Each structure stands twice: as C-alpha cells, then as structure tokens.
Amino acid sequence: MTKKRIDMMIRNRNKWIGSLLGVTALIALSSCSAQKDLIATQASNIDSLQTSMQQLVAERDNLLQYNEELLKENDRMQEQIAVLRANIEAQDELLEDKTDKAELVEEWQQETEAIVATFKDYGIDVMVEEGMIRLSVDEGLLFESGSAKINNRGQMLVDRIAEGIMQMRHAEIIVEGHTDSDPLIGPENNWDLSVERSMAVVERMIREHDVSAQKLMVAGKSKFDPVAKNTSEAMKALNRRVEFIIVPNVETLLQEVE
C-alpha cells in the first residue's frame, strides 16, 4: 500500500471521527435542551399544583368554618325547639287541667240541678247559694215537739235525702239542728236538742244507707241562727228546723283532677 493511499485512509478516518464527534455533540446539546425544557415544564406543573393545593386548602378551611357555624346554628335551633316543646307540653297540661276542672264543675252543676229537682218534688225548701245546696226541713216533718227521735214520716224523708246525697260523688253534708227561743222543760236545753236531732239524722244515714261518715258533719245552732223573729208561734215554727247543707268537697275534686 502506498503512502499516499495510507494518508488518504487516515484523512477519511479522521473525517469520520470528526463527523461522529459532531453528531455526538449535537445529540448531547439536544439532550441538554430537552432536559431543560422538561425541568421547566415540571417546575411549572409543580407551581400549578401548589397553587391548586393552596386553593383547595383555603376552600377546605372555608367549608370547615361554615360547617362549624351550621353546627352552632343547629344547636341554637335545637335549644329553641326544646323550649317550644316544653311550652307546648305545659300548655297541653294546663289545657287538660282546665278541661278536667271544667268537666268536674259541669258534673257538680248537673248533680246539683238533679238533686234540687228531686228534693223540690218532696216538698222540701231548697236553696242554692254560692255553690252550696241548702235543704231546710220543718221540725214537724222529722220529730215530735221537744223530741230527738225521728218519727216514721221523718225516717222516710231522711231515707230519700240520703239516697239523693249518695248520688253526689264529691259532696260533704253538714246537718244542722235549729230551735226556737222557747226554753225546754227538763234537764236538756236548746243546744242539746239541736245537736241530738242532727246526730239522729246522721246516724240513720250511716246505719241505713251506708253514707260515709267522712262526708257527714253534725252541728247544732240552738236558737242562735233564726230565719224569722221569735215573736209568734208561726215565726217560731219557721225556726224549728233541720238543715242539710251540701257543699262540694274541694279536696276530692282536686285529687280527681290530679
């Protein structure tokens, strides 16, 4: 091989190596530029993600605060609802109590009207005053003059009165004996006679009709509660009487309401 040919081969090789180095350098430069672009893109993406994350955090904080306000408002509303329920329950109880009382008052009025009508049919003097029923029975219908023993006619009348009273669930009965101003002949006086007569009536009501003793009271007024002046026999006769005072038993009425 000639020297000229060898030189040519060397030059060709050097050209090839140069070309290869140039391509390699170009590739290297291209790769470096791509990496820079990639890094820039990633940095931009990171910035965007950070911005989005900050926005999400801010929205989360706003939502948490709004939720807290909603919870507080719910607590306030629950308290108001509890107060309203308590007021409604109290009003319902009050209305029920008033209704019960009204029903009992109506029942008492109905019983009063019924017993008044019944006793008027018996010829008994009946008065209704301030919620009370007052029955006034002449002495002669129950007793003989100066006696505390109930006569036959009086027994029938006391029995009818007891039957009427038994129909009144919430009643108390005061049986009062009254006399005129004439003094009695004997050891007894008008006080004794008025009390003994009322006692005789009460004992018969308990014994014959099982009227509760807790509903009955005995009283004697002697000559000290007249309905007329003791100036004539006719006036004195009006004062000799036994009264049945029927009053509502407030305690039992309240117990029933409760």
C-alpha positions in Angstrom: 0.0 0.0 0.0 1.4 3.4 -1.0 2.0 6.2 1.4 -0.5 8.3 -0.5 -3.2 5.7 0.0 -2.4 5.4 3.7 -2.7 9.2 4.1 -6.0 9.2 2.4 -7.3 6.5 4.7 -6.1 8.4 7.7 -7.8 11.5 6.5 -11.1 9.6 5.8 -10.9 8.1 9.3 -10.3 11.5 10.9 -13.3 12.9 8.9 -15.4 10.0 10.1 -14.3 10.5 13.7 -14.9 14.2 13.4 -18.4 13.6 12.0 -19.1 11.2 14.8 -18.0 13.6 17.4 -20.1 16.3 15.8 -23.1 14.1 15.9 -22.4 13.2 19.4 -22.0 16.8 20.4 -25.2 17.7 18.6 -27.0 14.9 20.4 -25.6 16.0 23.7 -26.7 19.5 23.1 -30.2 18.4 22.0 -30.5 16.2 25.2 -29.5 19.1 27.4 -32.0 21.4 25.8 -34.8 18.7 26.2 -33.9 18.2 29.9 -34.1 21.9 30.4 -37.5 22.1 28.8 -38.6 19.1 30.8 -37.4 20.7 34.1 -39.1 23.9 33.2 -42.4 22.1 32.4 -42.2 20.1 35.7 -41.5 23.3 37.6 -44.5 24.9 36.0 -46.6 21.9 36.9 -45.4 22.0 40.4 -46.3 25.6 40.7 -49.7 24.9 39.3 -50.2 22.0 41.7 -49.1 24.1 44.7 -51.5 26.9 43.6 -54.3 24.4 43.3 -53.4 22.9 46.6 -53.4 26.3 48.3 -56.9 27.0 46.8 -58.2 23.6 48.0 -56.8 24.2 51.5 -58.5 27.6 51.5 -61.8 26.1 50.3 -61.4 23.4 53.0 -60.9 26.0 55.7 -63.9 27.9 54.5 -66.0 24.8 54.5 -64.9 23.8 58.0 -65.7 27.3 59.3 -69.1 27.2 57.5 -69.8 23.7 59.0 -68.9 25.0 62.4 -71.3 27.8 62.0 -74.0 25.4 60.8 -73.4 23.2 63.9 -73.7 26.2 66.2 -76.9 27.3 64.4 -78.2 23.7 64.7 -77.5 23.8 68.5 -79.4 27.1 68.8 -82.3 25.7 66.9 -82.4 22.5 69.0 -82.5 24.7 72.1 -85.4 26.7 70.7 -87.2 23.6 69.7 -86.7 22.2 73.2 -88.1 25.4 74.7 -91.1 25.3 72.3 -91.8 21.7 73.1 -91.7 22.5 76.8 -94.1 25.4 76.3 -96.4 23.2 74.3 -96.3 20.4 76.9 -97.0 23.0 79.7 -99.9 24.5 77.7 -101.3 21.0 77.0 -101.1 20.1 80.7 -102.8 23.4 81.6 -105.5 22.9 79.0 -106.0 19.3 80.2 -106.2 20.5 83.8 -108.7 23.3 82.9 -110.7 20.7 80.9 -110.8 18.3 83.8 -111.8 21.1 86.2 -114.5 22.3 83.8 -115.8 18.7 83.5 -115.9 18.4 87.3 -117.7 21.7 87.7 -120.2 20.7 85.0 -120.7 17.4 86.8 -121.3 19.2 90.1 -123.7 21.5 88.4 -125.6 18.6 86.9 -125.7 16.8 90.2 -126.9 20.0 91.9 -129.7 20.5 89.4 -130.8 16.9 89.7 -130.9 16.8 93.5 -132.6 20.2 93.7 -135.4 19.0 91.3 -135.7 15.8 93.4 -136.0 17.5 96.8 -138.4 20.1 95.5 -140.7 17.2 94.5 -140.5 16.0 98.1 -141.8 19.4 99.2 -138.5 20.4 100.8 -137.4 24.0 100.8 -134.3 24.1 98.6 -131.9 27.0 98.1 -128.8 27.1 96.0 -126.3 29.8 97.1 -122.6 30.2 96.3 -122.2 26.7 95.0 -124.0 25.2 98.1 -127.3 23.4 98.3 -129.3 24.2 101.5 -132.3 21.9 102.3 -134.5 23.2 105.1 -136.9 20.6 106.7 -139.5 21.7 109.2 -139.3 20.1 112.7 -142.7 18.6 112.3 -141.7 16.6 109.3 -139.0 14.8 111.3 -139.6 15.0 115.0 -142.3 15.4 117.6 -142.2 18.6 119.7 -139.2 18.6 122.1 -138.0 15.1 120.9 -134.8 14.0 119.2 -136.3 10.7 118.0 -137.1 10.7 114.2 -140.8 9.8 113.6 -142.0 7.4 110.9 -142.6 10.2 108.4 -139.2 11.7 109.2 -137.5 8.3 108.6 -138.9 8.1 105.1 -137.8 11.7 104.4 -134.3 11.1 105.7 -134.0 8.0 103.6 -134.9 9.9 100.5 -132.4 12.6 101.3 -129.7 10.0 101.9 -130.4 8.3 98.6 -130.1 11.7 96.8 -126.9 12.5 98.6 -125.4 9.1 97.7 -125.6 10.1 94.0 -123.2 13.1 94.6 -119.6 11.8 94.4 -117.9 15.0 95.6 -120.2 16.2 98.3 -119.9 16.9 102.0 -123.1 17.3 104.1 -123.5 19.4 107.2 -126.6 18.5 109.2 -127.6 21.5 111.4 -130.3 21.4 114.1 -132.1 24.6 114.9 -134.7 25.5 117.6 -136.8 28.5 118.5 -136.2 30.7 121.6 -138.6 28.9 123.9 -136.7 27.1 126.7 -137.1 23.3 127.1 -138.8 21.8 130.1 -136.3 19.4 131.7 -132.6 18.9 132.0 -131.9 19.4 128.3 -131.6 22.8 126.7 -132.0 24.0 123.1 -128.3 23.4 122.5 -128.6 19.7 123.4 -131.8 19.3 121.4 -130.4 20.9 118.2 -127.3 18.7 118.3 -129.2 15.5 119.2 -131.6 16.0 116.3 -128.8 16.4 113.8 -127.0 13.5 115.3 -130.1 11.3 115.0 -130.3 12.2 111.3 -126.6 11.4 110.6 -126.7 8.1 112.5 -129.7 6.9 110.4 -128.0 7.9 107.1 -124.9 6.0 108.1 -126.7 3.0 109.6 -129.4 2.5 106.9 -127.7 3.8 103.8 -124.0 3.4 104.4 -123.3 7.0 103.8 -119.6 7.6 104.5 -119.1 9.2 107.9 -116.3 11.2 106.3 -118.8 13.1 104.2 -121.0 14.0 107.2 -120.8 16.7 109.8 -123.0 17.4 112.8 -123.8 20.9 114.0 -126.3 22.4 116.5 -127.2 26.1 116.3 -129.8 26.1 119.1 -131.8 29.4 118.8 -128.9 31.5 117.5 -129.5 31.2 113.8 -133.1 32.1 113.3 -134.7 32.7 109.9 -137.5 34.6 111.4 -138.2 36.6 114.6 -139.5 34.6 117.5 -142.4 36.9 118.0 -145.3 34.5 117.2 -146.0 30.7 117.0 -145.9 30.9 113.2 -142.5 32.6 113.2 -141.1 30.2 115.9 -142.2 27.2 113.7 -140.1 28.5 110.9 -137.0 28.5 113.2 -137.6 24.9 114.4 -135.9 23.1 111.5 -133.1 20.8 110.4 -130.9 22.0 107.5 -128.9 19.8 105.2 -126.1 21.9 103.7 -124.4 20.2 100.8 -121.1 21.6 99.7 -118.5 20.4 97.2 -115.6 18.5 98.7 -112.7 20.5 97.2 -110.1 18.0 98.3 -111.6 15.1 96.5 -112.2 17.3 93.5 -108.6 18.3 93.3 -107.5 14.7 93.8 -109.5 13.6 90.8 -108.1 16.3 88.7 -104.5 15.3 89.6 
